[in-house]
């Protein structure tokens, strides 16, 4: 008696092969989706990130009753807070994707060994008066505040 295995026709794909292909395509689709949502370019993404960090710093200054600040330079944006011995940066710099220019009126310095942030938010809800301009591949956006009112932005 000869043991013969059932014969499989060579046409088509097995269920395992189809599941592997679907899994690979799913991973690729998720990767592309995440990449597309995170790659904002230029002024719009910089503006959104700045507005979020500025509002967060202002709210934190009010709720914690401790001055908060933002350092703005050509390399990026960094948050920080005022301590008894001066200013302390509390995060890593968030790099700009486009060009950013800032003109700010300093509120107060502090000890000579610490560099104060260009934008300061006080526990009273007020802060530095400043104008910040975002430009890059998209339209140019200019945002201003006098330190008493909310940030107002206009796109050219």
C-alpha positions as CSV (number, residue, x, y, z in Angstrom):
1,X,0.0,0.0,0.0
2,X,1.4,3.3,-1.0
3,X,0.9,6.3,1.1
4,X,0.0,9.2,-1.1
5,X,-0.5,12.7,0.0
6,X,-3.5,14.5,-1.3
7,X,-2.6,16.4,-4.3
8,X,-2.9,20.2,-4.2
9,X,-3.5,22.2,-7.3
10,X,-0.8,24.8,-7.8
11,X,-3.3,27.5,-8.7
12,X,-4.1,30.3,-6.2
13,X,-2.7,31.3,-2.9
14,X,-2.9,29.8,0.5
15,X,-4.7,31.5,3.4
16,X,-1.3,32.1,5.2
17,X,0.1,33.8,2.1
18,X,-2.8,36.1,1.8
19,X,-2.7,37.0,5.5
20,X,1.0,37.8,5.3
21,X,0.4,40.1,2.3
22,X,-2.4,41.9,4.1
23,X,-0.3,42.4,7.2
24,X,2.6,43.8,5.2
25,X,0.3,46.2,3.3
26,X,-1.3,47.3,6.6
27,X,2.0,48.2,8.1
28,X,3.0,50.1,5.0
29,X,-0.3,52.0,5.0
30,X,0.1,53.0,8.6
31,X,3.7,54.2,8.1
32,X,2.7,56.3,5.1
33,X,-0.3,57.7,7.0
34,X,1.8,58.7,10.0
35,X,4.5,60.2,7.7
36,X,2.0,62.4,5.9
37,X,0.4,63.8,9.0
38,X,3.8,64.7,10.6
39,X,5.5,66.3,7.7
40,X,3.9,69.7,7.7
41,X,6.2,72.1,6.0
42,X,7.1,75.7,6.7
43,X,4.9,78.4,8.2
44,X,1.6,76.5,8.8
45,X,3.2,73.8,11.0
46,X,5.5,76.2,12.8
47,X,2.6,78.6,13.5
48,X,0.5,75.8,14.9
49,X,3.3,74.5,17.1
50,X,4.1,78.0,18.4
51,X,0.4,78.8,19.2
52,X,0.1,75.5,21.1
53,X,3.3,76.1,23.1
54,X,2.5,79.8,23.8
55,X,-1.0,78.9,25.0
56,X,0.3,76.1,27.1
57,X,3.0,78.4,28.7
58,X,0.4,81.1,29.4
59,X,-2.0,78.6,31.0
60,X,0.7,77.0,33.1
61,X,1.9,80.4,34.3
62,X,-1.6,81.2,35.5
63,X,-2.4,77.9,37.1
64,X,1.1,77.3,38.7
65,X,1.4,81.0,39.7
66,X,5.0,80.8,38.3
67,X,6.3,82.8,35.3
68,X,6.9,80.8,32.1
69,X,8.9,81.6,29.1
70,X,9.7,80.7,25.5
71,X,13.1,81.0,23.9
72,X,12.9,81.7,20.2
73,X,15.9,81.6,17.9
74,X,16.8,80.5,14.4
75,X,17.2,76.9,15.5
76,X,13.9,76.5,17.2
77,X,11.5,77.0,20.2
78,X,12.2,76.0,23.8
79,X,9.9,76.3,26.8
80,X,11.1,77.2,30.3
81,X,10.1,78.6,33.7
82,X,11.3,81.2,36.2
83,X,13.0,79.8,39.4
84,X,14.3,81.7,42.4
85,X,17.8,81.6,41.0
86,X,16.9,82.5,37.4
87,X,15.4,80.9,34.3
88,X,15.4,77.2,33.5
89,X,14.8,75.6,30.2
90,X,12.4,72.7,30.7
91,X,12.3,71.1,27.3
92,X,14.3,70.4,24.2
93,X,14.3,72.8,21.3
94,X,11.6,72.2,18.8
95,X,13.2,72.8,15.4
96,X,11.5,75.2,12.9
97,X,10.6,73.9,9.5
98,X,10.5,77.3,7.9
99,X,11.9,80.7,8.6
100,X,10.8,82.5,11.8
101,X,11.6,86.0,12.9
102,X,10.8,87.5,16.3
103,X,10.7,91.0,17.6
104,X,9.9,91.1,21.4
105,X,10.0,93.6,24.2
106,X,11.7,92.1,27.2
107,X,9.8,92.2,30.5
108,X,12.6,91.5,33.0
109,X,16.1,90.2,33.0
110,X,17.1,88.3,36.1
111,X,20.5,87.2,37.3
112,X,23.3,87.9,34.9
113,X,24.3,84.3,34.5
114,X,20.9,83.2,33.1
115,X,19.6,84.3,29.7
116,X,15.9,85.2,30.0
117,X,13.5,84.0,27.4
118,X,12.4,86.5,24.7
119,X,8.7,85.8,25.5
120,X,7.6,85.7,29.1
121,X,4.1,84.8,30.5
122,X,3.3,86.1,34.0
123,X,1.0,84.5,36.6
124,X,-1.4,87.4,36.1
125,X,-2.1,86.3,32.5
126,X,-0.1,89.1,30.9
127,X,3.2,88.8,29.2
128,X,5.7,90.1,26.7
129,X,4.6,92.2,23.8
130,X,6.0,90.6,20.6
131,X,5.6,90.1,16.9
132,X,6.6,86.8,15.3
133,X,6.6,86.2,11.5
134,X,6.4,82.7,10.0
135,X,7.4,82.2,6.4
136,X,8.5,79.3,4.3
137,X,7.1,77.4,1.4
138,X,3.5,78.6,2.1
139,X,2.1,82.1,2.8
140,X,3.7,84.4,5.3
141,X,1.9,84.7,8.7
142,X,2.4,87.5,11.2
143,X,1.3,87.2,14.8
144,X,1.3,90.0,17.3
145,X,0.3,90.7,20.9
146,X,0.7,93.7,23.2
147,X,1.1,91.4,26.2
148,X,-2.4,92.0,27.5
149,X,-4.5,90.6,24.6
150,X,-4.5,87.2,22.9
151,X,-2.2,86.5,20.0
152,X,-3.7,87.8,16.7
153,X,-2.4,86.3,13.4
154,X,-2.8,87.5,9.8
155,X,-1.8,85.7,6.7
156,X,-0.5,87.7,3.7
